Amino acid sequence: MLQEATIKRLEKGLLGVANGLIKIVSHIAGKAPDGNTVILWEIFSRQSNRQGATYFVGYKPATGEWRCTCPDFQKRGQPCKHILMCQVYHQQRVEV
């Protein structure tokens, strides 16, 4: 079950994408220094900052680890709206 804070971030992220305020600019897959596959997304967001900011989301499938460079993730260490949007995007691509 998702925590209420996570649900709010997911809702905020979905609204941001629907309104064009959050965009996945690019994504790539490669190898991390430890040899594991890593997937990186470049996210541009104008939702919390009018000028916009670029964040990077990383995912290691082998460990299930997700990280983001945004202040929310750095402070809380919990999924932010950028991670949640990349999870939705990744899940759609995997299932297709």
Secondary structure as GFF3:
##gff-version 3
##sequence-region A 1 96
A	DSSP	alpha_helix	4	18	.	.	.	ID=ss1
A	DSSP	beta_strand	22	31	.	.	.	ID=ss2
A	DSSP	beta_strand	37	45	.	.	.	ID=ss3
A	DSSP	beta_strand	53	60	.	.	.	ID=ss4
A	DSSP	beta_strand	65	68	.	.	.	ID=ss5
A	DSSP	alpha_helix	71	76	.	.	.	ID=ss6
A	DSSP	alpha_helix	81	95	.	.	.	ID=ss7
###
